[in-house]
């Protein structure tokens, strides 16, 4: 199975859209990614007790 990582640009878009309150499903549609990819990225790319940031995730 092959997969690709999110680029820093996609992560920046994800950060912005998440801060605007968009759902994982809606963000996934916008970025052309599966909603579960977005959900995993949001949980993986943050420090405990902090919001998601593209720099931390990268």
PDB file with one MODEL, atoms N, CA, C and O in Angstrom:
MODEL        1
ATOM      1  N   UNK A   1       0.844  -1.170   0.000  1.00  0.00           N
ATOM      2  CA  UNK A   1       0.000   0.000   0.000  1.00  0.00           C
ATOM      3  C   UNK A   1       0.891   1.235   0.000  1.00  0.00           C
ATOM      4  O   UNK A   1       1.834   1.316   0.788  1.00  0.00           O
ATOM      5  N   UNK A   2       0.608   2.190  -0.866  1.00  0.00           N
ATOM      6  CA  UNK A   2       1.390   3.415  -0.907  1.00  0.00           C
ATOM      7  C   UNK A   2       0.560   4.580  -0.379  1.00  0.00           C
ATOM      8  O   UNK A   2      -0.669   4.575  -0.451  1.00  0.00           O
ATOM      9  N   UNK A   3       1.240   5.545   0.136  1.00  0.00           N
ATOM     10  CA  UNK A   3       0.561   6.726   0.638  1.00  0.00           C
ATOM     11  C   UNK A   3       1.500   7.907   0.498  1.00  0.00           C
ATOM     12  O   UNK A   3       2.703   7.731   0.308  1.00  0.00           O
ATOM     13  N   UNK A   4       0.959   9.099   0.590  1.00  0.00           N
ATOM     14  CA  UNK A   4       1.793  10.292   0.521  1.00  0.00           C
ATOM     15  C   UNK A   4       1.490  11.169   1.731  1.00  0.00           C
ATOM     16  O   UNK A   4       0.366  11.208   2.232  1.00  0.00           O
ATOM     17  N   UNK A   5       2.510  11.861   2.175  1.00  0.00           N
ATOM     18  CA  UNK A   5       2.355  12.758   3.309  1.00  0.00           C
ATOM     19  C   UNK A   5       1.732  14.067   2.858  1.00  0.00           C
ATOM     20  O   UNK A   5       1.781  14.419   1.679  1.00  0.00           O
ATOM     21  N   UNK A   6       1.152  14.775   3.796  1.00  0.00           N
ATOM     22  CA  UNK A   6       0.647  16.105   3.491  1.00  0.00           C
ATOM     23  C   UNK A   6       1.826  17.053   3.336  1.00  0.00           C
ATOM     24  O   UNK A   6       2.805  16.968   4.077  1.00  0.00           O
ATOM     25  N   UNK A   7       1.728  17.943   2.381  1.00  0.00           N
ATOM     26  CA  UNK A   7       2.788  18.938   2.189  1.00  0.00           C
ATOM     27  C   UNK A   7       2.619  20.039   3.231  1.00  0.00           C
ATOM     28  O   UNK A   7       1.583  20.126   3.890  1.00  0.00           O
ATOM     29  N   UNK A   8       3.627  20.866   3.374  1.00  0.00           N
ATOM     30  CA  UNK A   8       3.545  21.985   4.320  1.00  0.00           C
ATOM     31  C   UNK A   8       2.435  22.945   3.900  1.00  0.00           C
ATOM     32  O   UNK A   8       1.802  23.565   4.756  1.00  0.00           O
ATOM     33  N   UNK A   9       2.194  23.075   2.618  1.00  0.00           N
ATOM     34  CA  UNK A   9       1.107  23.942   2.132  1.00  0.00           C
ATOM     35  C   UNK A   9      -0.240  23.371   2.548  1.00  0.00           C
ATOM     36  O   UNK A   9      -1.104  24.101   3.032  1.00  0.00           O
ATOM     37  N   UNK A  10      -0.422  22.054   2.359  1.00  0.00           N
ATOM     38  CA  UNK A  10      -1.672  21.409   2.785  1.00  0.00           C
ATOM     39  C   UNK A  10      -1.854  21.527   4.297  1.00  0.00           C
ATOM     40  O   UNK A  10      -2.966  21.743   4.779  1.00  0.00           O
ATOM     41  N   UNK A  11      -0.761  21.385   5.038  1.00  0.00           N
ATOM     42  CA  UNK A  11      -0.853  21.497   6.496  1.00  0.00           C
ATOM     43  C   UNK A  11      -1.240  22.915   6.911  1.00  0.00           C
ATOM     44  O   UNK A  11      -1.994  23.103   7.866  1.00  0.00           O
ATOM     45  N   UNK A  12      -0.732  23.898   6.201  1.00  0.00           N
ATOM     46  CA  UNK A  12      -1.107  25.290   6.478  1.00  0.00           C
ATOM     47  C   UNK A  12      -2.579  25.529   6.197  1.00  0.00           C
ATOM     48  O   UNK A  12      -3.264  26.204   6.965  1.00  0.00           O
ATOM     49  N   UNK A  13      -3.064  24.976   5.096  1.00  0.00           N
ATOM     50  CA  UNK A  13      -4.489  25.087   4.770  1.00  0.00           C
ATOM     51  C   UNK A  13      -5.326  24.366   5.811  1.00  0.00           C
ATOM     52  O   UNK A  13      -6.368  24.866   6.233  1.00  0.00           O
ATOM     53  N   UNK A  14      -4.870  23.194   6.222  1.00  0.00           N
ATOM     54  CA  UNK A  14      -5.570  22.418   7.240  1.00  0.00           C
ATOM     55  C   UNK A  14      -5.665  23.212   8.541  1.00  0.00           C
ATOM     56  O   UNK A  14      -6.726  23.269   9.164  1.00  0.00           O
ATOM     57  N   UNK A  15      -4.562  23.818   8.945  1.00  0.00           N
ATOM     58  CA  UNK A  15      -4.553  24.616  10.167  1.00  0.00           C
ATOM     59  C   UNK A  15      -5.577  25.752  10.089  1.00  0.00           C
ATOM     60  O   UNK A  15      -6.348  25.966  11.024  1.00  0.00           O
ATOM     61  N   UNK A  16      -5.578  26.466   8.981  1.00  0.00           N
ATOM     62  CA  UNK A  16      -6.498  27.588   8.803  1.00  0.00           C
ATOM     63  C   UNK A  16      -7.949  27.138   8.814  1.00  0.00           C
ATOM     64  O   UNK A  16      -8.780  27.729   9.504  1.00  0.00           O
ATOM     65  N   UNK A  17      -8.256  26.098   8.057  1.00  0.00           N
ATOM     66  CA  UNK A  17      -9.636  25.622   7.967  1.00  0.00           C
ATOM     67  C   UNK A  17     -10.116  25.046   9.297  1.00  0.00           C
ATOM     68  O   UNK A  17     -11.278  25.214   9.666  1.00  0.00           O
ATOM     69  N   UNK A  18      -9.225  24.370  10.011  1.00  0.00           N
ATOM     70  CA  UNK A  18      -9.579  23.816  11.318  1.00  0.00           C
ATOM     71  C   UNK A  18      -9.882  24.947  12.304  1.00  0.00           C
ATOM     72  O   UNK A  18     -10.826  24.850  13.088  1.00  0.00           O
ATOM     73  N   UNK A  19      -9.091  26.008  12.266  1.00  0.00           N
ATOM     74  CA  UNK A  19      -9.334  27.165  13.142  1.00  0.00           C
ATOM     75  C   UNK A  19     -10.658  27.851  12.813  1.00  0.00           C
ATOM     76  O   UNK A  19     -11.287  28.452  13.683  1.00  0.00           O
ATOM     77  N   UNK A  20     -11.074  27.756  11.551  1.00  0.00           N
ATOM     78  CA  UNK A  20     -12.356  28.331  11.147  1.00  0.00           C
ATOM     79  C   UNK A  20     -13.540  27.456  11.544  1.00  0.00           C
ATOM     80  O   UNK A  20     -14.694  27.843  11.362  1.00  0.00           O
ATOM     81  N   UNK A  21     -13.247  26.264  12.092  1.00  0.00           N
ATOM     82  CA  UNK A  21     -14.308  25.395  12.572  1.00  0.00           C
ATOM     83  C   UNK A  21     -14.837  24.401  11.553  1.00  0.00           C
ATOM     84  O   UNK A  21     -15.892  23.803  11.764  1.00  0.00           O
ATOM     85  N   UNK A  22     -14.120  24.217  10.452  1.00  0.00           N
ATOM     86  CA  UNK A  22     -14.550  23.256   9.436  1.00  0.00           C
ATOM     87  C   UNK A  22     -14.409  21.835   9.969  1.00  0.00           C
ATOM     88  O   UNK A  22     -13.513  21.552  10.765  1.00  0.00           O
ATOM     89  N   UNK A  23     -15.289  20.949   9.533  1.00  0.00           N
ATOM     90  CA  UNK A  23     -15.232  19.541   9.923  1.00  0.00           C
ATOM     91  C   UNK A  23     -14.135  18.818   9.140  1.00  0.00           C
ATOM     92  O   UNK A  23     -13.665  19.305   8.111  1.00  0.00           O
ATOM     93  N   UNK A  24     -13.738  17.653   9.642  1.00  0.00           N
ATOM     94  CA  UNK A  24     -12.738  16.832   8.941  1.00  0.00           C
ATOM     95  C   UNK A  24     -13.234  16.451   7.552  1.00  0.00           C
ATOM     96  O   UNK A  24     -12.461  16.435   6.593  1.00  0.00           O
ATOM     97  N   UNK A  25     -14.507  16.149   7.448  1.00  0.00           N
ATOM     98  CA  UNK A  25     -15.079  15.766   6.162  1.00  0.00           C
ATOM     99  C   UNK A  25     -15.000  16.919   5.155  1.00  0.00           C
ATOM    100  O   UNK A  25     -14.641  16.719   3.995  1.00  0.00           O
ATOM    101  N   UNK A  26     -15.337  18.112   5.610  1.00  0.00           N
ATOM    102  CA  UNK A  26     -15.319  19.269   4.721  1.00  0.00           C
ATOM    103  C   UNK A  26     -13.879  19.644   4.328  1.00  0.00           C
ATOM    104  O   UNK A  26     -13.611  19.970   3.172  1.00  0.00           O
ATOM    105  N   UNK A  27     -12.965  19.593   5.296  1.00  0.00           N
ATOM    106  CA  UNK A  27     -11.557  19.878   5.006  1.00  0.00           C
ATOM    107  C   UNK A  27     -11.008  18.843   4.020  1.00  0.00           C
ATOM    108  O   UNK A  27     -10.290  19.191   3.083  1.00  0.00           O
ATOM    109  N   UNK A  28     -11.350  17.572   4.237  1.00  0.00           N
ATOM    110  CA  UNK A  28     -10.906  16.518   3.336  1.00  0.00           C
ATOM    111  C   UNK A  28     -11.363  16.744   1.907  1.00  0.00           C
ATOM    112  O   UNK A  28     -10.596  16.560   0.961  1.00  0.00           O
ATOM    113  N   UNK A  29     -12.617  17.146   1.758  1.00  0.00           N
ATOM    114  CA  UNK A  29     -13.133  17.447   0.418  1.00  0.00           C
ATOM    115  C   UNK A  29     -12.369  18.601  -0.215  1.00  0.00           C
ATOM    116  O   UNK A  29     -12.030  18.550  -1.397  1.00  0.00           O
ATOM    117  N   UNK A  30     -12.099  19.632   0.559  1.00  0.00           N
ATOM    118  CA  UNK A  30     -11.394  20.811   0.057  1.00  0.00           C
ATOM    119  C   UNK A  30      -9.956  20.472  -0.372  1.00  0.00           C
ATOM    120  O   UNK A  30      -9.470  20.971  -1.387  1.00  0.00           O
ATOM    121  N   UNK A  31      -9.287  19.619   0.412  1.00  0.00           N
ATOM    122  CA  UNK A  31      -7.889  19.282   0.124  1.00  0.00           C
ATOM    123  C   UNK A  31      -7.741  18.040  -0.763  1.00  0.00           C
ATOM    124  O   UNK A  31      -6.634  17.717  -1.193  1.00  0.00           O
ATOM    125  N   UNK A  32      -8.848  17.348  -1.036  1.00  0.00           N
ATOM    126  CA  UNK A  32      -8.775  16.141  -1.855  1.00  0.00           C
ATOM    127  C   UNK A  32      -8.183  14.966  -1.099  1.00  0.00           C
ATOM    128  O   UNK A  32      -7.512  14.116  -1.684  1.00  0.00           O
ATOM    129  N   UNK A  33      -8.432  14.920   0.205  1.00  0.00           N
ATOM    130  CA  UNK A  33      -7.933  13.854   1.072  1.00  0.00           C
ATOM    131  C   UNK A  33      -9.095  13.188   1.789  1.00  0.00           C
ATOM    132  O   UNK A  33     -10.174  13.766   1.918  1.00  0.00           O
ATOM    133  N   UNK A  34      -8.862  11.969   2.252  1.00  0.00           N
ATOM    134  CA  UNK A  34      -9.892  11.240   2.986  1.00  0.00           C
ATOM    135  C   UNK A  34     -10.072  11.887   4.363  1.00  0.00           C
ATOM    136  O   UNK A  34      -9.092  12.321   4.968  1.00  0.00           O
ATOM    137  N   UNK A  35     -11.307  11.958   4.864  1.00  0.00           N
ATOM    138  CA  UNK A  35     -11.546  12.568   6.177  1.00  0.00           C
ATOM    139  C   UNK A  35     -10.742  11.930   7.313  1.00  0.00           C
ATOM    140  O   UNK A  35     -10.344  12.619   8.252  1.00  0.00           O
ATOM    141  N   UNK A  36     -10.503  10.622   7.231  1.00  0.00           N
ATOM    142  CA  UNK A  36      -9.722   9.975   8.294  1.00  0.00           C
ATOM    143  C   UNK A  36      -8.262  10.433   8.263  1.00  0.00           C
ATOM    144  O   UNK A  36      -7.609  10.475   9.305  1.00  0.00           O
ATOM    145  N   UNK A  37      -7.747  10.775   7.086  1.00  0.00           N
ATOM    146  CA  UNK A  37      -6.401  11.322   6.979  1.00  0.00           C
ATOM    147  C   UNK A  37      -6.325  12.653   7.722  1.00  0.00           C
ATOM    148  O   UNK A  37      -5.360  12.933   8.434  1.00  0.00           O
ATOM    149  N   UNK A  38      -7.354  13.457   7.542  1.00  0.00           N
ATOM    150  CA  UNK A  38      -7.417  14.762   8.206  1.00  0.00           C
ATOM    151  C   UNK A  38      -7.502  14.577   9.716  1.00  0.00           C
ATOM    152  O   UNK A  38      -6.798  15.253  10.467  1.00  0.00           O
ATOM    153  N   UNK A  39      -8.357  13.667  10.162  1.00  0.00           N
ATOM    154  CA  UNK A  39      -8.526  13.427  11.600  1.00  0.00           C
ATOM    155  C   UNK A  39      -7.221  12.931  12.225  1.00  0.00           C
ATOM    156  O   UNK A  39      -6.845  13.377  13.309  1.00  0.00           O
ATOM    157  N   UNK A  40      -6.534  12.017  11.550  1.00  0.00           N
ATOM    158  CA  UNK A  40      -5.259  11.510  12.069  1.00  0.00           C
ATOM    159  C   UNK A  40      -4.208  12.612  12.116  1.00  0.00           C
ATOM    160  O   UNK A  40      -3.440  12.710  13.073  1.00  0.00           O
ATOM    161  N   UNK A  41      -4.180  13.429  11.088  1.00  0.00           N
ATOM    162  CA  UNK A  41      -3.219  14.531  11.041  1.00  0.00           C
ATOM    163  C   UNK A  41      -3.478  15.526  12.176  1.00  0.00           C
ATOM    164  O   UNK A  41      -2.534  16.022  12.791  1.00  0.00           O
ATOM    165  N   UNK A  42      -4.732  15.813  12.451  1.00  0.00           N
ATOM    166  CA  UNK A  42      -5.060  16.749  13.524  1.00  0.00           C
ATOM    167  C   UNK A  42      -4.652  16.209  14.895  1.00  0.00           C
ATOM    168  O   UNK A  42      -4.207  16.970  15.753  1.00  0.00           O
ATOM    169  N   UNK A  43      -4.799  14.913  15.101  1.00  0.00           N
ATOM    170  CA  UNK A  43      -4.418  14.349  16.393  1.00  0.00           C
ATOM    171  C   UNK A  43      -2.907  14.168  16.501  1.00  0.00           C
ATOM    172  O   UNK A  43      -2.350  14.273  17.594  1.00  0.00           O
ATOM    173  N   UNK A  44      -2.247  13.900  15.394  1.00  0.00           N
ATOM    174  CA  UNK A  44      -0.814  13.675  15.381  1.00  0.00           C
ATOM    175  C   UNK A  44      -0.025  14.982  15.451  1.00  0.00           C
ATOM    176  O   UNK A  44       1.061  15.022  16.030  1.00  0.00           O
ATOM    177  N   UNK A  45      -0.556  16.028  14.875  1.00  0.00           N
ATOM    178  CA  UNK A  45       0.203  17.265  14.696  1.00  0.00           C
ATOM    179  C   UNK A  45       0.025  18.297  15.776  1.00  0.00           C
ATOM    180  O   UNK A  45       0.102  19.496  15.504  1.00  0.00           O
ATOM    181  N   UNK A  46      -0.210  17.863  16.993  1.00  0.00           N
ATOM    182  CA  UNK A  46      -0.340  18.842  18.071  1.00  0.00           C
ATOM    183  C   UNK A  46       0.308  18.340  19.343  1.00  0.00           C
ATOM    184  O   UNK A  46       0.435  17.136  19.567  1.00  0.00           O
ATOM    185  N   UNK A  47       0.708  19.271  20.156  1.00  0.00           N
ATOM    186  CA  UNK A  47       1.236  18.948  21.477  1.00  0.00           C
ATOM    187  C   UNK A  47       0.042  18.832  22.424  1.00  0.00           C
ATOM    188  O   UNK A  47      -0.980  19.483  22.207  1.00  0.00           O
ATOM    189  N   UNK A  48       0.155  18.026  23.454  1.00  0.00           N
ATOM    190  CA  UNK A  48      -0.970  17.873  24.400  1.00  0.00           C
ATOM    191  C   UNK A  48      -1.429  19.227  24.941  1.00  0.00           C
ATOM    192  O   UNK A  48      -0.626  20.035  25.409  1.00  0.00           O
ATOM    193  N   UNK A  49      -2.730  19.448  24.866  1.00  0.00           N
ATOM    194  CA  UNK A  49      -3.320  20.674  25.392  1.00  0.00           C
ATOM    195  C   UNK A  49      -3.197  21.888  24.472  1.00  0.00           C
ATOM    196  O   UNK A  49      -3.605  22.985  24.850  1.00  0.00           O
ATOM    197  N   UNK A  50      -2.645  21.712  23.277  1.00  0.00           N
ATOM    198  CA  UNK A  50      -2.488  22.830  22.350  1.00  0.00           C
ATOM    199  C   UNK A  50      -3.254  22.567  21.064  1.00  0.00           C
ATOM    200  O   UNK A  50      -3.652  21.437  20.782  1.00  0.00           O
ATOM    201  N   UNK A  51      -3.454  23.615  20.298  1.00  0.00           N
ATOM    202  CA  UNK A  51      -4.139  23.494  19.012  1.00  0.00           C
ATOM    203  C   UNK A  51      -3.166  22.982  17.949  1.00  0.00           C
ATOM    204  O   UNK A  51      -1.949  23.060  18.118  1.00  0.00           O
ATOM    205  N   UNK A  52      -3.715  22.462  16.859  1.00  0.00           N
ATOM    206  CA  UNK A  52      -2.915  21.973  15.731  1.00  0.00           C
ATOM    207  C   UNK A  52      -2.176  23.142  15.091  1.00  0.00           C
ATOM    208  O   UNK A  52      -2.756  24.206  14.876  1.00  0.00           O
ATOM    209  N   UNK A  53      -0.909  22.944  14.791  1.00  0.00           N
ATOM    210  CA  UNK A  53      -0.146  23.928  14.012  1.00  0.00           C
ATOM    211  C   UNK A  53       0.629  23.192  12.922  1.00  0.00           C
ATOM    212  O   UNK A  53       1.143  22.095  13.141  1.00  0.00           O
ATOM    213  N   UNK A  54       0.704  23.799  11.770  1.00  0.00           N
ATOM    214  CA  UNK A  54       1.399  23.195  10.634  1.00  0.00           C
ATOM    215  C   UNK A  54       2.878  23.000  10.931  1.00  0.00           C
ATOM    216  O   UNK A  54       3.460  21.994  10.525  1.00  0.00           O
ATOM    217  N   UNK A  55       3.495  23.947  11.636  1.00  0.00           N
ATOM    218  CA  UNK A  55       4.935  23.821  11.943  1.00  0.00           C
ATOM    219  C   UNK A  55       5.209  22.642  12.864  1.00  0.00           C
ATOM    220  O   UNK A  55       6.174  21.907  12.656  1.00  0.00           O
ATOM    221  N   UNK A  56       4.380  22.455  13.870  1.00  0.00           N
ATOM    222  CA  UNK A  56       4.556  21.312  14.772  1.00  0.00           C
ATOM    223  C   UNK A  56       4.378  19.997  14.025  1.00  0.00           C
ATOM    224  O   UNK A  56       5.121  19.043  14.252  1.00  0.00           O
ATOM    225  N   UNK A  57       3.403  19.949  13.144  1.00  0.00           N
ATOM    226  CA  UNK A  57       3.116  18.741  12.390  1.00  0.00           C
ATOM    227  C   UNK A  57       4.224  18.418  11.390  1.00  0.00           C
ATOM    228  O   UNK A  57       4.530  17.250  11.151  1.00  0.00           O
ATOM    229  N   UNK A  58       4.818  19.449  10.813  1.00  0.00           N
ATOM    230  CA  UNK A  58       5.844  19.235   9.800  1.00  0.00           C
ATOM    231  C   UNK A  58       7.085  18.676  10.450  1.00  0.00           C
ATOM    232  O   UNK A  58       8.077  18.421   9.769  1.00  0.00           O
TER     233      UNK A  58
ENDMDL
END
